[in-house]
């Protein structure tokens, strides 16, 4: 079968540099799980290195042409190709509650959605590695005090240790994107349970950053906090000034104030 043509509406940019593909596969520590799920394998440049690992590799691919290519060229993937949209697929049809890692050269146009979807399965995903648009990868790994620090940074780092690994130049892709890419690795924290209501934590973080130029006293008005709580000094700050731990503590205070999950 001939090579797959990249489809713009799917955000496909096929990696040509196999050394980079190998480096991405090697970011996985392969501890605590037996299965790996690659999202958007395309023509399998990363897949071939995952198949050499001592784990069972599954791939999920929405592009039917890529599915046909993988099926024809990678016999080791027999019965391991999931022709679905990851954002709408229930991974437990395959993993049934087991631990598994996620890896991929993620399409730029849905990469943030992939991360949020992964967080829904965080109890099963001890490790997540892959390539994003450079600015998105940096945002996920960013610490407090910068413009890049935001919702994605806080929600991911509440559960995972995030590490930006290396930058990838546009020329190693076909077609060539207009931006640089960045590879990151997320490793789930040993204790990733929150000492506060998770749903409320997500609400506080998202509400705060939706009006990031305002102080928390103004941006969190919609939560109907008591006047006494709003006098707390933390409400004089803007969201980018709070660490992940600060947001957890803030959520605990709001929870104690009587605000229920939103």
C-alpha positions in Angstrom: 0.0 0.0 0.0 1.3 3.5 -0.9 2.0 6.0 1.8 -0.8 7.8 3.5 -1.5 11.4 2.4 -1.6 13.8 5.3 -5.1 15.3 5.9 -5.3 18.9 7.0 -8.6 18.5 8.7 -7.1 15.8 11.0 -4.1 18.0 11.8 -1.8 15.3 10.4 2.0 16.1 10.2 3.9 12.8 9.7 7.2 12.6 11.5 10.1 11.7 9.1 13.0 11.6 11.6 13.1 8.1 13.0 15.7 9.0 15.6 13.1 11.4 17.2 10.5 8.7 17.0 12.8 6.4 18.9 13.6 9.1 21.5 9.9 9.5 22.1 9.4 5.8 22.6 12.3 5.7 25.0 10.7 8.4 27.2 8.5 5.7 28.7 9.8 4.0 31.9 7.7 0.9 31.3 7.1 0.3 35.0 3.8 -0.5 36.7 1.9 -1.4 33.5 1.9 -3.9 30.6 0.1 -2.0 27.9 0.7 1.1 25.9 -1.8 3.1 23.8 -0.5 5.2 21.0 -2.8 7.9 19.8 -2.8 8.9 16.1 0.0 6.6 14.8 -0.4 7.6 11.2 2.1 5.4 9.3 3.7 3.9 12.4 7.0 5.8 12.6 6.7 5.8 16.4 4.7 2.5 16.5 7.6 0.4 15.2 9.8 1.4 18.2 7.0 0.8 20.7 6.5 -2.7 19.2 10.1 -3.5 20.3 9.3 -2.7 23.9 8.4 -5.4 26.5 4.7 -4.2 26.5 1.6 -4.8 24.4 1.1 -1.9 22.1 -2.4 -0.8 21.0 -3.0 2.1 18.6 -6.1 4.3 18.2 -6.5 6.0 14.8 -9.5 7.9 13.4 -8.1 8.0 9.8 -9.3 4.9 7.9 -6.5 5.2 5.3 -3.9 5.1 8.1 -5.7 2.1 9.7 -5.4 0.3 6.4 -1.7 1.2 6.1 -1.0 0.0 9.6 -2.9 -3.2 9.1 -1.0 -4.0 5.9 2.5 -3.1 7.2 2.5 -4.0 10.9 1.5 -7.6 11.4 2.4 -7.3 15.1 -0.6 -5.0 15.5 -3.1 -7.7 14.5 -6.2 -7.1 16.7 -4.5 -4.1 18.3 -5.7 -1.4 16.0 -8.7 0.6 17.3 -10.3 2.5 14.5 -12.0 5.1 16.7 -11.8 8.7 17.8 -9.8 8.7 21.1 -11.8 11.7 22.4 -15.0 9.6 22.2 -13.7 6.2 22.8 -14.0 4.3 26.1 -10.6 2.8 26.6 -11.9 0.3 29.0 -13.4 -1.6 26.1 -9.8 -2.7 25.7 -8.1 -2.2 29.1 -11.0 -3.1 31.4 -9.6 -1.1 34.4 -5.9 -2.0 33.9 -3.0 0.4 34.0 -1.7 1.6 30.7 0.6 4.3 29.3 -0.4 6.8 26.6 2.1 8.1 24.0 1.9 9.8 20.6 2.8 12.5 18.1 -0.4 14.3 18.8 -2.4 16.3 16.2 -2.0 20.0 17.1 -5.7 20.7 16.6 -6.9 18.3 19.4 -3.8 18.0 21.6 -5.3 19.9 24.5 -8.5 17.9 24.3 -6.4 14.7 24.4 -4.8 15.9 27.7 -8.2 16.6 29.3 -9.5 13.3 28.1 -6.5 11.5 29.5 -7.1 13.2 32.9 -10.5 11.4 33.0 -8.6 8.1 33.0 -5.8 9.3 35.3 -6.4 6.4 37.8 -5.3 4.1 35.0 -2.6 6.2 33.3 0.7 6.3 35.3 2.6 7.7 32.4 2.0 9.9 29.4 4.6 11.0 26.8 4.3 12.7 23.5 4.8 15.6 21.1 2.8 18.8 21.0 3.0 22.2 19.5 6.0 23.7 21.5 3.9 26.4 23.2 1.3 23.8 24.4 4.0 21.5 25.8 5.6 24.4 27.6 2.2 25.5 29.0 1.5 22.1 30.4 4.9 22.0 32.2 4.9 25.7 33.2 5.2 26.9 36.8 3.4 29.8 38.5 4.2 33.4 37.7 4.2 33.4 33.9 1.7 34.2 31.2 1.9 30.6 29.9 0.8 29.2 33.3 -2.9 28.4 33.2 -5.7 25.9 33.5 -3.8 23.1 31.7 -0.7 23.6 33.9 -2.6 23.4 37.2 -4.9 20.6 36.3 -2.2 18.4 34.9 0.4 19.1 37.6 -2.1 18.4 40.4 -1.8 14.7 39.4 1.4 14.4 37.4 5.0 15.5 37.5 5.5 17.3 34.2 8.8 17.5 32.4 9.6 19.3 29.1 12.2 17.1 27.4 13.2 18.5 24.1 12.3 20.7 21.1 11.7 19.4 17.6 12.2 21.5 14.5 9.4 21.8 11.8 11.6 20.4 9.0 11.4 16.8 10.3 7.6 16.6 9.4 5.7 16.1 6.2 3.9 18.5 5.6 6.1 21.0 7.4 4.2 22.8 10.2 4.6 26.5 10.8 5.6 26.0 14.4 8.1 24.1 16.5 7.1 21.0 18.5 8.0 20.0 22.0 8.1 16.6 23.7 7.1 16.2 27.3 6.7 13.4 29.8 4.1 13.2 32.6 4.6 10.7 35.4 1.7 10.3 37.9 2.5 11.3 41.4 2.8 8.5 44.0 -0.1 10.1 45.9 -2.3 11.8 43.3 -5.5 11.9 45.3 -6.7 15.5 46.1 -7.4 16.5 49.7 -10.4 18.4 48.4 -13.4 17.8 46.1 -12.0 17.2 42.7 -15.0 18.6 40.8 -14.8 21.8 42.9 -11.1 22.0 42.3 -11.5 21.9 38.6 -14.3 24.6 38.8 -12.1 26.9 40.9 -9.1 26.6 38.6 -11.1 27.1 35.4 -13.2 30.0 36.8 -10.1 31.8 38.1 -8.2 31.6 34.8 -11.2 32.5 32.6 -10.6 36.1 33.9 -6.9 35.8 34.6 -6.2 39.6 34.7 -8.6 40.0 37.6 -7.9 39.2 41.2 -9.5 36.1 42.6 -11.9 38.3 44.6 -13.4 39.4 41.3 -12.9 36.3 39.1 -14.5 33.9 41.6 -17.6 36.1 42.3 -19.8 33.5 40.6 -19.1 31.0 43.3 -21.1 33.1 45.8 -18.4 33.0 48.5 -19.1 34.5 51.9 -17.9 38.0 52.7 -15.6 36.7 55.4 -13.9 34.2 53.1 -13.4 36.9 50.5 -11.4 38.9 53.0 -8.7 36.2 53.0 -5.4 37.7 51.6 -5.3 35.0 48.8 -8.2 36.8 47.1 -5.9 39.8 46.4 -3.9 37.6 44.1 -4.3 36.8 40.4 -4.5 33.1 39.4 -1.0 32.9 37.8 0.4 33.8 41.3 -0.9 30.6 42.9 0.9 27.3 42.7 -0.9 24.0 42.4 -0.7 23.5 46.1 -2.1 27.0 46.6 -5.1 26.2 44.4 -5.7 23.0 46.4 -5.6 25.0 49.7 -7.9 27.6 48.1 -10.4 24.9 47.1 -10.3 23.5 50.7 -11.2 27.0 52.1 -14.0 27.4 49.6 -15.3 23.9 50.4 -15.2 24.7 54.1 -17.1 27.9 53.3 -20.0 25.7 52.3 -19.7 25.9 48.5 -20.7 22.6 46.9 -19.4 21.0 43.7 -20.4 23.3 40.8 
